[in-house]
Every structure is written in structure tokens, then in C-alpha cells.
Amino acid sequence: MRVAWRVSEGEELLDSDGIDENVLQIFLSNSSRDELLVDVKDLVNNTDIAVDRLCIDKRNMCHRANGGNNSLRISNSGNQLVRSCTTAD
């Protein structure tokens, strides 16, 4: 398994101009397609990535809710995180 993160370690994902700027990629390799799909299903169901739920598009009208140091970013988009899976043979 190889993991690729688009932003350098230590940088914060505070803003992005498009969905492709906040991407975590996991590359799996297995000669058995059935085993690979089981691995993909396991990763999708069991991987928890702690993220600050920032909106991915400025047009989603992000704003900070009042709450002191622990304030949250709120998005009107309704689709803040996108999970997708692509397999190629």
C-alpha cells in the first residue's frame, strides 16, 4: 500500500479552489481482483481521517460559528467531504 497526500506535512488545509486540492490517495496492489476489492471495502469502511470539515468550494459560503477557540467552520453545501473509489485492471 502506498499513501499520497497532496499537501505537505505541517501545512493546514484551510482553503482550496477546487475539489482536487484536498486529496488523500491510497494505492493498493494485489494480483487477485477479488482480494483487492475486499481490501478496498475494508479501507472505505474502517479508515477514519480526522479532518477539519472545511468546505471545498468558496461558493459554498463557509463561515465560522461563534464558539471561541473551538469554533467550527460551517458549510451550506451539504456535501463537504467526497469519498470516491476507482479501480483499474
C-alpha positions in Angstrom: 0.0 0.0 0.0 1.2 3.5 -0.8 -0.4 6.6 0.6 -0.1 10.0 -1.1 -1.2 13.3 0.5 -1.4 16.4 -1.8 -0.4 18.9 0.9 3.0 18.9 2.5 3.1 17.7 6.1 2.7 20.6 8.5 0.6 22.7 6.2 -3.0 23.3 7.0 -5.8 22.7 4.5 -7.5 26.0 5.2 -8.8 26.7 1.7 -9.0 25.3 -1.7 -10.1 26.4 -5.1 -11.4 23.0 -6.2 -12.1 19.5 -5.0 -8.8 18.2 -6.3 -6.8 20.2 -3.8 -7.8 18.2 -0.7 -7.0 14.7 -1.8 -5.7 11.6 0.0 -4.8 8.8 -2.4 -4.2 5.2 -1.3 -2.7 2.9 -3.9 -3.3 -0.8 -3.5 -1.7 -3.6 -5.4 -2.9 -7.2 -5.5 -2.9 -9.8 -8.3 -6.2 -11.1 -7.1 -9.0 -8.7 -8.0 -11.4 -10.2 -5.5 -8.9 -9.8 -2.7 -8.2 -6.2 -3.9 -11.9 -5.4 -3.7 -12.1 -6.8 -0.2 -9.2 -4.6 0.8 -10.8 -1.5 -0.8 -14.1 -2.3 1.1 -12.2 -2.7 4.3 -10.4 0.6 3.8 -13.5 2.5 2.9 -15.4 1.1 5.9 -12.7 1.3 8.5 -10.5 4.3 7.7 -11.2 7.3 9.8 -9.4 10.5 8.8 -9.6 13.4 11.3 -10.3 16.5 9.2 -11.5 20.0 9.9 -14.7 19.9 7.9 -13.9 22.9 5.7 -15.9 23.4 2.6 -14.1 22.6 -0.6 -15.6 25.4 -2.7 -15.6 29.1 -1.8 -19.1 29.3 -3.4 -20.3 27.1 -0.5 -20.3 30.1 1.8 -18.2 28.8 4.6 -18.3 30.9 7.8 -17.2 30.4 11.3 -19.7 29.7 14.0 -19.1 31.7 17.2 -17.6 29.5 19.8 -14.2 30.8 20.9 -11.1 28.7 20.3 -13.1 25.7 19.3 -15.2 27.3 16.7 -16.3 25.2 13.7 -16.5 26.0 10.1 -19.9 25.5 8.7 -20.8 24.9 5.1 -24.1 25.3 3.3 -23.0 22.9 0.6 -24.4 19.7 2.4 -21.6 17.7 0.7 -18.4 18.7 2.5 -16.4 15.5 2.1 -16.4 13.4 -1.0 -15.3 9.8 -0.9 -14.7 8.0 -4.1 -13.2 4.7 -5.2 -11.6 4.0 -8.6 -10.3 0.5 -9.5 -8.4 -0.2 -12.7 -7.4 -3.6 -14.0 
